[in-house]
Amino acid sequence: MRALLWLLLTASVLANVFVSTFAGWTGGLQIVGSVGTGALLIGSAVGLWLTRPRTGA
């Protein structure tokens, strides 16, 4: 599960860089692409945080 979340996190960062710099999208299409990749990034980061190993102190 955590490996899939790490893969999604990495893919979303790479996709966001692509949408922002190389895709040549403008206007609404770039906004939709950035929002979609941002939501995926936040979702996978929250999933990783929720599934982190916890140590009892």
N, C-alpha and C positions, 0 to 999 in steps of 0.2 A: 504494500500500500504506500509506504513512504517513498519507495523508489519511483512509483508512478507520479506522486506529488512533486518530487524533485524534477522529474522529466517534464511535467507540465509547467513548472516554474521556469525552467530553462527555456522551454519552447516559447512561452509567453514573452519572455524578455527579448529573445531573438526576433520573434514576430513583431514586437513593438518597434524594435530598431529598424526592421525592414519597412514597416508601414510608415514610420516617421521620416526615413531618409531615402530609401532606394525605390519604393513603389511608384513614386510620382503621383500619388493620389492627392487631390486637393479638396477643400471644402468639406461637405458633409460626409463623403466617403472616408476621408482621413479621420474625421471625428469618430465615426462608427467603428473603424478599425482600431483606433486607439482605445476607445471605451471597451470594446470587446476583449482586447488583449490585456487591458488593465484589470478588468473584472476577473479574468482567468488568473492573472498574477496574484491578485489579492486573495482569491479563493484558495489557490494552492498554498500560499503563505499561511493563511489561517489554518488550513488543514494540517500543514506541517507543525504549526505551533500547538494545535490541539492533540496531535499524536506524538509529541515529544516525550522522550523517556524522562520519567520523574524519579528523583531520588529523595528518600525520606531523610530529613536531618534530625 
